[in-house]
Amino acid sequence: MIKWVSDNVGYTEGAVNLGVILDSSNYIVDTGLDNTSINKLKKDFSGEIEYALITHHHADHIGGLSKLTILDSNVKIVCNEIEIPFIENTLLEPLSITGFYPHKKLRNKHLMAKSVSLKTRLSLPPNSIEVIHTPGHTLGHQVYKYEDIIFVGDAAFKESTLSKYKILFASNPLEAINSVDLLLKTKGNRFVLAHGGLEEDQEFLKVTKEHFISTFEIIESLIKPSIRQYDLVDLIFKELDLKESIKSRGITQYYLLQHTIKGYISGLVERGTIVQSVNDSGELVVNIN
């Protein structure tokens, strides 16, 4: 069921919320984890969906895209060009997360949606939709603004989401902070989150920024002289109490968390706060610079 924010803007509630915009054309923002989200939306949405505005390529945001192209065969797709290869060949996502060819247990719907060819479907958004580039969560993450409403995707989250997952996924946490700063400066009175629904103030943006900053600080505090990166990652898992999350969600969650933690370590190297080197035993070690 669509929850209407205004006469022509709404969203459907689910594990990932889908945005709906009724303008001169009909738009949705993201497509959910699988066909379920699209099927539910189409029951409440009588018209043909003409544009799918994709915030980023993660499976829980493009999982229904293949089904949408069947139901609405002329649908146009808007996304950042960096995200295109990951949508057209979704094996790239588990490959990039793990760093190796993913075995069967990692080729699952949480990491791999059905691939969709975009060659005849790519489109620029009409002038009524403003696109804001917000990298960090992924390289090409972008959010969409219509009138005073911003569809945030996974650029920011509520406190309840932070409490649940302990650490926010980000390929580049440094850029994620910059993107939150950009949203804090962007004029918009209301925000539709992919995870969390409608927010009418910017407090969740401040909470997200503080999360990234404090996680950097925690990780930096755990660095000992010439600590092996393997041991540092294990310390971070323990300090942030991530093991219960892994036990409950399995191997996919392990690699998502490891990828994120390595993104923070890379960010500290980028800042010049720490240096990586290889010791006499051929092990990757980390030191405060």
N, C-alpha and C positions, 0 to 999 in steps of 0.2 A: 504494500500500500504506500502510495506517495504521500509524504508529509510536506505540505506546501509552506514555504517560507514567505512567499508573496504570491500575487496572482499568477505569475508565470515562472516561478522558480521553486523547485522542491528537491527532495531526495528520498530514496528508498532506504530503509534501515536494514542492515545485515552485517555480516562479519566485515564486509567493506561496503560503505554506503555509496550508492550510485547517484550522481547529480542529474537533475532534469531542468532543462531550460526551454521554454516555449517562446520563440521569437518569430521572426519572419521564416525561420526554419526551426525544426525540432532537434534539440541536442541532448545527448547524455554525456556525463563525465565518468569515465571508467566503466568497466563491464563486470566486475566481480570475479570470484574465484572459479566459477564454472557456469554451466548453463542455467542453474537454478535462479541466479540473480536476474538474468535476462528474461527468463520465462515469467518470473513474478512481475517484472517491470512491464512486460508486454500485455499482461492481463489488465493493468491499470492505465495503459497508455494506448489510446485508440489509433493515433496517427502513426505514420511511418517515421522512424528515426532517420534523420538525414545526415547527422554528424555525430561521430563518437570522438570526444575530446579525451585523449589518454594522458594522464599525468606522468606515468612511467611504465616500464615494461614488466614489473614483477607479476608473477602468475595470479596473485589475488586481485590484480587490477585489470588484467587482460584475459582472464580465463573464459569469459563469456563472449569474447570478440568474434571467435569463429562462428558461434551460433548466431550472433547478430547479423553477420554477413549473409547468412542463409535466410533469416527471417526478413531482413530489409536489404535486399541485394544491391541497392544503389548507395548504401551508406558510405559517406566519406569519412576518412580517419585523419585526425590532427594529432601529431606528436612531435617531439623534438627529434631531429635527424639522428642524433647519437643513439636514440632508442630503437631505431628502425631494425638494425640487424638482430637485436634480441627478440623482437616481435616476429620477424620472418623466420628465425631459426632459434627456437626457445631452448635448445640444448646449450646455447651459449651461457645461459644464466647459471645452471649448476656447474658448468665448466669454470666460469669466472669466480664463483663462490668458493669452490673447493681447490682449484688450481690443477685439477687432473680430470681425465675423462670420467664422468660420473657413472658409477655402477648402478645396477637396477634399482636399489633402494633409494638412490638419490634422483632417479628419473621419475619423480612423483608429481602430482598435481600442485603441490605447494611450491615447487621450484620450476616446473615446466608446464606451461599452458600449451594448448594446441597451436602450432605455428600458423600464421596468417600472412599471405602475400599482400603487400601493400602497393604494388607497382601501379595499379590503376585506381587506387583509392586515396592516396595521399592528397591532402588539401590544406590550404591556409584557412584559418578561421575568418569569418566575416568581421567587419569592423566593430560590431557590437560586442565582440568577445576580446578581452585583453589577455594576452599571454605573458606570464611573468616567469622567467627562467630562474629556477631555484635548485641548483645542483647540490649534491651532498648525500642525500639518500641514495640516489643513483646519479650517474654523470649527466643525464639529460632530463632530470625531473623538472617539470614545469607545472604551474598552477594557472587557473583560469578565473578571470574576474568578469562578472556581468553586473552592470549597474553598481550597487554598493555591496555585492555579495562575492566573496572569494572562495573558490573550491580549492582547498588546501592540499588534497592528496595526502602524501606521507611526509610533507615538509615540516609538520609540527603535530604535536599530540597533547592530549589532556593528561592531567596528573594520574588519573585512574589507569591509563595505558602504561605510564612509566612505572607505576607500582606493580603492575602485572608482569612486565617483561624485564624490569631491572636496568636494562640497557637498550637504547634505541638503535636499531639497525641503521648504519650509515657506511657507505663505501669511503666517503671522505668527510669525516666529522668537522674538519676545519671549514670546508665549504658549506656544510650544513648550518654552522653558526652564522656565516655571512648571509645565507639565504633567509634565516629567521630575522636577522637585522633588516634585510630588505623588506620583508613582510611587515615588520613593525613600522616602517616608514611609508608603507603603501596605504593610500586612502581606501578604506573599506570598513563599513560598520558591522558587517556580519560575516561569519566564516562557517563554511560547511566542511567538516573534517571527514576524511575517508573512514577514520576509526573514531567515533565519538559524537557525530551529529552536529547540531547547530551551536555555535558560540557567538555571543554578542559583545564580547570585549576581547582585549588582547592578552589577557592574563595567561592563557595557555601558551602563547608564543614566548612569553617571559619564562615560564616554567620549562619549556623545551630548551631554550638557550641556556638556562642555568644547569640543566641536566648535562648538556654537552660539556660545559665548562668544568663542572664538578667532576665529571668522569675523567677528563684530562688530568685534573689535579690528583685524583685518586691513583691513577696509573703512574703518574710521575713519582708519587710518594713511595711506590713499591719498588722502584728501581734501586738495586744495590750495585756496588762496583763489579763490573764485568759479569753481570748476571746473564746466563744463557736466555735467549728469547723464549725458548721452550718453557723454561722455569718461570719466566715473567708472565707468560700467558696463563699458566696454571695458577699462579698467585692471584692474578686478576679474577679468574673464575671463582676462586675461593673468597676473595675480598668482596666481590659483588654478589655473592651467594647465587651463582648461576646454575649450580648443579641440579637443583630441584627442577628448574625449567627444562634442562636437558633430559632428565629422567622421565618427565611427564610428556615431553614432545619428541624425544628421540634424536636420531642421528642427523636429521635435517636441521634441527635447532642447534645442534653442536656446531655444524659448519657455518651456519648463519652468525652465531655468536663469535666464533673464532675469526671469521672474516671481518666483523666489526671491530674486534679488539686489535687486530693487525692494522686496521684503518686508523685507529687512535695512535698506535705506535708510529705508523708512517707520518701521521700529523705532527707528532713530537719531533721526529727527524726533520720534517719540512720546516718547522719553526726554528730549528737549531738548538732545541732544548736537550736532545740526546743525540748520540751517534751510534751507529751500528758498525760492527767490524767482525772479522773472523779470527778466532783465537788459534793458538798453536795446534789445538786438537781438531781444527776444522769446523768448530761450532760457531753459530751466529750468536754474538753477545751484544749487550746493550750497556752503554755508560752515559751518565750525565755529562753533558758537554761542558 
